[in-house]
């Protein structure tokens, strides 16, 4: 009987972890879309871009892509993949 309860508890915990992970993924996607939208709005309104962008472009021109991605992560707090995508988008 206790084995069945333990199994049920384990399945419940696994399910909760899976659901939380799915929700976090969904929130990350929504946040990225919102950031992209805000970037387009700022560009449309003529607001200046983040000052780090020119430094990042210079690093890329010099072939220092890894350093540009690292700097992006430091400034914006992005994941490795997000920082790489940001630098690629410049």
N, CA and C atoms as an extended XYZ file, in Angstrom:
270
Properties=species:S:1:pos:R:3:atomname:S:1:resname:S:1:resid:I:1 pbc="F F F"
N         0.814       -1.196        0.000 N   UNK     1
C         0.000        0.000        0.000 CA  UNK     1
C         0.862        1.266        0.000 C   UNK     1
N         1.911        1.285        0.825 N   UNK     2
C         2.780        2.463        0.863 CA  UNK     2
C         3.522        2.646       -0.449 C   UNK     2
N         3.777        1.557       -1.154 N   UNK     3
C         4.456        1.656       -2.448 CA  UNK     3
C         3.571        2.362       -3.463 C   UNK     3
N         2.282        2.087       -3.402 N   UNK     4
C         1.342        2.733       -4.317 CA  UNK     4
C         1.261        4.228       -4.013 C   UNK     4
N         1.227        4.575       -2.743 N   UNK     5
C         1.188        5.985       -2.341 CA  UNK     5
C         2.473        6.683       -2.783 C   UNK     5
N         3.602        6.031       -2.575 N   UNK     6
C         4.888        6.612       -2.982 CA  UNK     6
C         4.942        6.784       -4.495 C   UNK     6
N         4.451        5.806       -5.231 N   UNK     7
C         4.427        5.895       -6.689 CA  UNK     7
C         3.525        7.050       -7.133 C   UNK     7
N         2.352        7.156       -6.513 N   UNK     8
C         1.434        8.251       -6.835 CA  UNK     8
C         2.051        9.601       -6.534 C   UNK     8
N         2.744        9.691       -5.408 N   UNK     9
C         3.422       10.931       -5.044 CA  UNK     9
C         4.507       11.265       -6.064 C   UNK     9
N         5.283       10.263       -6.459 N   UNK    10
C         6.349       10.482       -7.437 CA  UNK    10
C         5.805       10.953       -8.776 C   UNK    10
N         4.720       10.338       -9.217 N   UNK    11
C         4.097       10.737      -10.481 CA  UNK    11
C         3.574       12.169      -10.374 C   UNK    11
N         2.979       12.503       -9.236 N   UNK    12
C         2.459       13.861       -9.031 CA  UNK    12
C         3.574       14.895       -9.070 C   UNK    12
N         4.679       14.602       -8.418 N   UNK    13
C         5.819       15.517       -8.412 CA  UNK    13
C         6.370       15.681       -9.829 C   UNK    13
N         6.517       14.580      -10.550 N   UNK    14
C         7.004       14.632      -11.929 CA  UNK    14
C         6.083       15.491      -12.784 C   UNK    14
N         4.772       15.311      -12.630 N   UNK    15
C         3.796       16.077      -13.395 CA  UNK    15
C         3.917       17.571      -13.080 C   UNK    15
N         4.036       17.900      -11.799 N   UNK    16
C         4.161       19.308      -11.409 CA  UNK    16
C         5.424       19.940      -11.977 C   UNK    16
N         6.513       19.213      -11.933 N   UNK    17
C         7.767       19.726      -12.492 CA  UNK    17
C         7.614       19.954      -13.988 C   UNK    17
N         6.993       19.016      -14.672 N   UNK    18
C         6.766       19.145      -16.110 CA  UNK    18
C         5.902       20.368      -16.413 C   UNK    18
N         4.824       20.565      -15.661 N   UNK    19
C         3.918       21.690      -15.883 CA  UNK    19
C         4.615       23.027      -15.617 C   UNK    19
N         5.388       23.091      -14.552 N   UNK    20
C         6.111       24.325      -14.233 CA  UNK    20
C         7.108       24.649      -15.339 C   UNK    20
N         7.809       23.631      -15.832 N   UNK    21
C         8.750       23.842      -16.931 CA  UNK    21
C         8.053       24.347      -18.179 C   UNK    21
N         6.895       23.780      -18.489 N   UNK    22
C         6.139       24.211      -19.665 CA  UNK    22
C         5.669       25.654      -19.507 C   UNK    22
N         5.221       26.012      -18.311 N   UNK    23
C         4.772       27.381      -18.077 CA  UNK    23
C         5.934       28.368      -18.167 C   UNK    23
N         7.088       27.982      -17.653 N   UNK    24
C         8.259       28.859      -17.736 CA  UNK    24
C         8.662       29.072      -19.185 C   UNK    24
N         8.608       28.018      -19.969 N   UNK    25
C         8.938       28.128      -21.385 CA  UNK    25
C         7.966       29.072      -22.087 C   UNK    25
N         6.699       28.929      -21.774 N   UNK    26
C         5.682       29.793      -22.363 CA  UNK    26
C         5.905       31.249      -21.965 C   UNK    26
N         6.210       31.484      -20.703 N   UNK    27
C         6.468       32.850      -20.242 CA  UNK    27
C         7.703       33.441      -20.908 C   UNK    27
N         8.736       32.633      -21.093 N   UNK    28
C         9.940       33.117      -21.770 CA  UNK    28
C         9.628       33.531      -23.199 C   UNK    28
N         8.811       32.736      -23.887 N   UNK    29
C         8.439       33.077      -25.264 CA  UNK    29
C         7.624       34.368      -25.302 C   UNK    29
N         6.686       34.511      -24.365 N   UNK    30
C         5.883       35.732      -24.311 CA  UNK    30
C         6.761       36.948      -24.030 C   UNK    30
N         7.709       36.799      -23.117 N   UNK    31
C         8.593       37.906      -22.776 CA  UNK    31
C         9.460       38.290      -23.977 C   UNK    31
N         9.938       37.305      -24.719 N   UNK    32
C        10.743       37.599      -25.899 CA  UNK    32
C         9.917       38.362      -26.932 C   UNK    32
N         8.677       37.938      -27.142 N   UNK    33
C         7.808       38.636      -28.086 CA  UNK    33
C         7.566       40.076      -27.641 C   UNK    33
N         7.359       40.266      -26.356 N   UNK    34
C         7.142       41.617      -25.839 CA  UNK    34
C         8.389       42.476      -26.026 C   UNK    34
N         9.558       41.907      -25.764 N   UNK    35
C        10.803       42.655      -25.954 CA  UNK    35
C        11.003       43.018      -27.416 C   UNK    35
N        10.707       42.083      -28.313 N   UNK    36
C        10.817       42.375      -29.745 CA  UNK    36
C         9.860       43.498      -30.136 C   UNK    36
N         8.654       43.434      -29.603 N   UNK    37
C         7.659       44.473      -29.892 CA  UNK    37
C         8.130       45.830      -29.363 C   UNK    37
N         8.651       45.847      -28.155 N   UNK    38
C         9.166       47.097      -27.588 CA  UNK    38
C        10.332       47.639      -28.405 C   UNK    38
N        11.199       46.752      -28.879 N   UNK    39
C        12.318       47.196      -29.719 CA  UNK    39
C        11.811       47.843      -31.001 C   UNK    39
N        10.802       47.230      -31.626 N   UNK    40
C        10.242       47.802      -32.856 CA  UNK    40
C         9.579       49.155      -32.579 C   UNK    40
N         8.880       49.251      -31.452 N   UNK    41
C         8.245       50.527      -31.090 CA  UNK    41
C         9.297       51.607      -30.859 C   UNK    41
N        10.355       51.264      -30.149 N   UNK    42
C        11.419       52.235      -29.876 CA  UNK    42
C        12.071       52.686      -31.173 C   UNK    42
N        12.276       51.741      -32.084 N   UNK    43
C        12.883       52.074      -33.372 CA  UNK    43
C        11.949       52.990      -34.168 C   UNK    43
N        10.667       52.682      -34.154 N   UNK    44
C         9.680       53.486      -34.875 CA  UNK    44
C         9.600       54.906      -34.313 C   UNK    44
N         9.744       55.030      -33.003 N   UNK    45
C         9.660       56.341      -32.352 CA  UNK    45
C        10.971       57.114      -32.443 C   UNK    45
N        11.996       56.482      -32.971 N   UNK    46
C        13.271       57.164      -33.125 CA  UNK    46
C        14.099       57.222      -31.859 C   UNK    46
N        13.788       56.367      -30.903 N   UNK    47
C        14.577       56.336      -29.671 CA  UNK    47
C        15.943       55.719      -29.956 C   UNK    47
N        16.968       56.204      -29.302 N   UNK    48
C        18.303       55.642      -29.548 CA  UNK    48
C        18.393       54.206      -29.034 C   UNK    48
N        19.195       53.401      -29.737 N   UNK    49
C        19.377       52.020      -29.295 CA  UNK    49
C        20.328       51.976      -28.104 C   UNK    49
N        20.411       50.832      -27.502 N   UNK    50
C        21.269       50.660      -26.328 CA  UNK    50
C        22.715       50.965      -26.722 C   UNK    50
N        23.431       51.735      -25.906 N   UNK    51
C        24.803       52.129      -26.257 CA  UNK    51
C        25.755       50.946      -26.429 C   UNK    51
N        25.457       49.803      -25.841 N   UNK    52
C        26.349       48.650      -25.944 CA  UNK    52
C        26.375       48.080      -27.362 C   UNK    52
N        25.334       48.356      -28.153 N   UNK    53
C        25.243       47.749      -29.479 CA  UNK    53
C        26.433       48.091      -30.370 C   UNK    53
N        26.899       49.322      -30.310 N   UNK    54
C        28.046       49.692      -31.151 CA  UNK    54
C        29.301       48.943      -30.715 C   UNK    54
N        29.481       48.799      -29.417 N   UNK    55
C        30.620       48.022      -28.911 CA  UNK    55
C        30.530       46.571      -29.391 C   UNK    55
N        29.334       46.019      -29.362 N   UNK    56
C        29.146       44.634      -29.805 CA  UNK    56
C        29.424       44.490      -31.298 C   UNK    56
N        28.954       45.459      -32.087 N   UNK    57
C        29.224       45.407      -33.533 CA  UNK    57
C        30.728       45.457      -33.809 C   UNK    57
N        31.432       46.284      -33.052 N   UNK    58
C        32.884       46.389      -33.220 CA  UNK    58
C        33.560       45.063      -32.891 C   UNK    58
N        33.135       44.423      -31.816 N   UNK    59
C        33.703       43.119      -31.455 CA  UNK    59
C        33.457       42.095      -32.558 C   UNK    59
N        32.268       42.116      -33.140 N   UNK    60
C        31.949       41.173      -34.221 CA  UNK    60
C        32.807       41.469      -35.442 C   UNK    60
N        32.962       42.747      -35.784 N   UNK    61
C        33.806       43.117      -36.939 CA  UNK    61
C        35.243       42.642      -36.754 C   UNK    61
N        35.704       42.655      -35.498 N   UNK    62
C        37.072       42.217      -35.201 CA  UNK    62
C        37.178       40.696      -35.095 C   UNK    62
N        36.065       40.001      -35.295 N   UNK    63
C        36.086       38.541      -35.216 CA  UNK    63
C        36.054       38.011      -33.794 C   UNK    63
N        35.641       38.835      -32.851 N   UNK    64
C        35.615       38.440      -31.436 CA  UNK    64
C        34.177       38.151      -31.002 C   UNK    64
N        33.552       37.207      -31.713 N   UNK    65
C        32.149       36.865      -31.492 CA  UNK    65
C        31.901       36.353      -30.075 C   UNK    65
N        32.796       35.502      -29.578 N   UNK    66
C        32.612       34.933      -28.241 CA  UNK    66
C        32.595       36.041      -27.197 C   UNK    66
N        33.494       36.990      -27.345 N   UNK    67
C        33.539       38.106      -26.400 CA  UNK    67
C        32.285       38.972      -26.507 C   UNK    67
N        31.776       39.148      -27.727 N   UNK    68
C        30.551       39.927      -27.917 CA  UNK    68
C        29.366       39.247      -27.232 C   UNK    68
N        29.277       37.932      -27.368 N   UNK    69
C        28.184       37.193      -26.729 CA  UNK    69
C        28.326       37.263      -25.212 C   UNK    69
N        29.545       37.117      -24.729 N   UNK    70
C        29.787       37.190      -23.282 CA  UNK    70
C        29.394       38.565      -22.743 C   UNK    70
N        29.777       39.600      -23.453 N   UNK    71
C        29.453       40.974      -23.026 CA  UNK    71
C        27.941       41.191      -23.029 C   UNK    71
N        27.275       40.641      -24.036 N   UNK    72
C        25.819       40.744      -24.118 CA  UNK    72
C        25.165       40.083      -22.914 C   UNK    72
N        25.662       38.914      -22.541 N   UNK    73
C        25.114       38.207      -21.383 CA  UNK    73
C        25.309       39.024      -20.109 C   UNK    73
N        26.473       39.658      -19.980 N   UNK    74
C        26.760       40.463      -18.787 CA  UNK    74
C        25.814       41.658      -18.679 C   UNK    74
N        25.597       42.330      -19.798 N   UNK    75
C        24.815       43.565      -19.782 CA  UNK    75
C        23.314       43.291      -19.648 C   UNK    75
N        22.821       42.319      -20.413 N   UNK    76
C        21.375       42.091      -20.468 CA  UNK    76
C        20.892       40.923      -19.610 C   UNK    76
N        21.806       40.098      -19.116 N   UNK    77
C        21.395       38.954      -18.307 CA  UNK    77
C        20.696       37.874      -19.111 C   UNK    77
N        21.082       37.719      -20.363 N   UNK    78
C        20.453       36.735      -21.239 CA  UNK    78
C        21.124       35.374      -21.110 C   UNK    78
N        20.421       34.355      -21.584 N   UNK    79
C        21.028       33.029      -21.663 CA  UNK    79
C        22.026       33.035      -22.813 C   UNK    79
N        22.810       31.983      -22.909 N   UNK    80
C        23.808       31.894      -23.974 CA  UNK    80
C        23.144       31.947      -25.349 C   UNK    80
N        22.078       31.195      -25.522 N   UNK    81
C        21.381       31.157      -26.815 CA  UNK    81
C        20.777       32.520      -27.135 C   UNK    81
N        20.137       33.141      -26.154 N   UNK    82
C        19.523       34.451      -26.371 CA  UNK    82
C        20.573       35.506      -26.708 C   UNK    82
N        21.703       35.464      -26.020 N   UNK    83
C        22.772       36.429      -26.287 CA  UNK    83
C        23.329       36.240      -27.690 C   UNK    83
N        23.503       34.996      -28.105 N   UNK    84
C        24.001       34.708      -29.461 CA  UNK    84
C        23.010       35.231      -30.494 C   UNK    84
N        21.726       35.012      -30.264 N   UNK    85
C        20.703       35.502      -31.185 CA  UNK    85
C        20.698       37.028      -31.225 C   UNK    85
N        20.888       37.657      -30.081 N   UNK    86
C        20.922       39.118      -30.024 CA  UNK    86
C        22.085       39.652      -30.857 C   UNK    86
N        23.263       39.076      -30.652 N   UNK    87
C        24.451       39.526      -31.387 CA  UNK    87
C        24.276       39.249      -32.879 C   UNK    87
N        23.726       38.099      -33.230 N   UNK    88
C        23.491       37.786      -34.643 CA  UNK    88
C        22.520       38.777      -35.279 C   UNK    88
N        21.585       39.293      -34.478 N   UNK    89
C        20.590       40.231      -34.991 CA  UNK    89
C        21.109       41.639      -35.198 C   UNK    89
N        22.307       41.912      -34.683 N   UNK    90
C        22.875       43.246      -34.875 CA  UNK    90
C        23.382       43.353      -36.291 C   UNK    90
